[in-house]
Amino acid sequence: MKVLLNLLILCFTQNLLSQIYINEIFPAPNPNQSEWVEILNPNETEITLYGMVITSRGKSLKIDLTITLEPQSFLILTKDTLGFEKSLVCKYLVVQLPTLHNDWDEITIRTRDSLLIDSAYYNSSLVRKGFSIERIDWSEAGYILSNWSICTDTNQHTMCLNNSKSIKDFNLIHQFDFNEGNGYLKLYNGGRKDISNISIISFLKLKVNGNSEERKFIENHIDKLNRKDSITIELPIKKFIADNNYDILENLIIEIKYDSLKQIATRKLIFPLGIPYPFKSVLVNEFLFDVYPGCGEFIELINISNDTLSLKYWKLINSSNKELFFDDDKSTFQIEPNNFWVIVWDSAFFNCFEYLTGADNIFCLKGSFSLRNTGDKILLVNPIGLVQDSLSYFPEWHKGKLTSYKQRSLEKMIPVEKSYLGENWYTCVDPRGATPGEINSVSIEKGEKISIVVEPSTFSPTSLNNEAKIIYKLPYKQARINVKIFDLGGIEVYTLANNQITSSAGEIVWNGDTNFGKKASPGGYVIFLEAIDIISGEVTTGKTTIGVGW
């Protein structure tokens, strides 16, 4: 109660003639150090005091000396110079300073006629052994606790120097954020003086027809920004993207100029963007969500543009709003045209894909990100907060005749198609279960013909290795297929599929059966596959060979 009463008295008796200030306090010295108080003259003129009284929690010391402080200089009042000989580079007085208490204290300096010059208050929350307590803003009242801070300088004090957290005369603080495709520049005057003649010019660095150029975007001018005032400037980048053509939107550049200490202060801000044109040029191409114990999930991206892109500061978000942020300082996150980029967030991924350890296009990021086995959302978001690609998958997207889809990725059949279309995804048919960093096993490029792979290429119907898998990819989303086996003389041996409906990729097994009721004889055979597009009726055929051994 006494402390509160004293503070109220100080508040109402603060002398308007105050021109020097209690600037730093050292109340908890280490052994072989002394307590001290620093006084500041922040003015442009010299100040002379004909005596001074310093009080600490009721105990006073009267200094009967004429004290002259040079402009913008310091005065140290200390019990002893021990421990601070090298730091005392300003004027100082060795006096019987009243004890500075560590639980709380109120310190005042007065004229010898008892007129209050300045006051300070601190409590135990600011006291740390061996550290000084610094005033943040000398122009704000010293009896306000929030105007004091523990020193952050490596010396643990700033004796005879500007405080580590002191407010400057001119201090234009900027904050920049992207939100839903637009930029927002907030300027705050955190200094003691008003800031005049602020100029903000924004540029966009583009690559157009293979050449880089800087194009002026928006120009703003602010006549004056008063102390503690702020202003926010919107930069409508989303509209620029919609209205302009380019190869890559590379960077946003902001130049800020303002009057400061009779000169022009200049600041340049650069924000990487890496946004391609057309907008949907980076897409999710493959992902693995249901893994074996000891293995890790992944998401694969594909760059379908004609340019190398940097995805630095992009991010992936799932339905739980967990993020993977591409902010590793050691990585450029560059993806070449028509190449793949694999994101993993658990090093267990390499337990099942050991051959990819050290690969240039595999990036392991830190985060609590994961993909649910029951279904999840995947959002790819660029640096300005716009969704570059998105999908919501379900386990039902898996297709084929496998008894289990564990450790099997979902792959896009047509990479350029929209990712949210479930019919464009198919279960990986590669024996490894996934193809991270490679062309998808079920990929259908425009104009591609039928692909047929036989595993193994030679088998024996009478041995343990008694069947062969015929893995195919079709240039259609859905088709009817006819699959027949012929001997080398052109005689049909067996019909594997007759007008069977299938998606663009799948597999069918031949165990050596024939139309003649016995197993195929050793020798070479031809697999003939005919596919009829259900939508257009177009017919495409393909064939390959297979061997039957003893």
Number of C-alpha atoms within 10 A of each C-alpha: 6 7 13 9 10 13 18 12 11 20 15 8 13 16 15 9 10 13 14 23 23 23 26 28 28 25 25 20 16 12 10 10 16 18 22 27 23 21 21 23 22 18 14 10 10 13 14 10 15 13 15 20 19 22 20 19 17 11 12 17 15 17 17 12 11 10 16 14 20 18 14 14 19 24 25 24 20 21 18 18 20 13 14 14 9 8 14 15 14 12 15 18 16 12 15 14 22 19 16 21 16 17 12 16 20 21 23 23 25 20 17 17 10 10 16 19 21 26 23 25 21 24 13 11 12 20 21 17 14 16 23 29 25 28 29 22 19 20 14 11 19 26 22 15 15 12 19 24 21 21 23 16 13 9 12 17 22 20 25 20 15 17 22 18 16 17 17 14 17 19 17 22 12 16 10 13 13 17 11 15 18 17 19 15 17 15 17 20 21 21 19 18 16 19 23 16 14 19 16 18 16 20 18 22 20 23 20 13 10 11 9 14 13 15 13 13 17 14 13 11 14 13 11 14 19 16 18 13 12 15 12 13 13 13 19 15 18 15 11 14 17 10 8 8 16 16 20 26 21 21 18 22 19 20 15 18 17 21 17 18 8 6 8 11 14 13 10 12 12 14 15 18 22 23 26 27 19 15 16 16 20 28 22 27 28 30 24 23 22 19 18 12 8 12 16 22 22 23 22 22 22 24 24 20 20 14 18 17 23 20 23 20 20 24 19 23 19 20 15 12 12 13 19 23 17 21 16 14 8 6 12 14 20 15 20 17 16 16 16 23 24 22 21 22 19 19 15 15 19 16 13 16 15 10 9 15 12 10 10 13 19 19 18 17 17 16 13 10 18 21 20 15 14 11 15 17 18 22 21 22 21 23 24 22 18 18 19 21 21 19 17 15 22 14 15 9 16 21 18 15 11 12 6 8 18 14 20 25 29 29 29 28 29 21 26 18 12 16 22 16 13 16 16 20 27 26 25 30 24 14 10 12 18 23 22 25 22 14 18 23 23 27 23 23 14 11 8 12 15 20 18 20 16 19 14 14 14 19 22 21 21 14 10 8 12 15 20 22 15 20 19 20 23 30 25 28 19 18 24 19 23 17 21 18 25 18 18 12 9 10 11 17 19 19 17 19 15 12 13 12 15 19 23 24 28 21 17 14 13 17 17 21 18 18 12 9 7 9 16 22 17 15 13 16 22 20 21 19 21 20 26 21 20 15 10 9 11 11 13 16 16 16 16 15 18 21 17 21 16 10
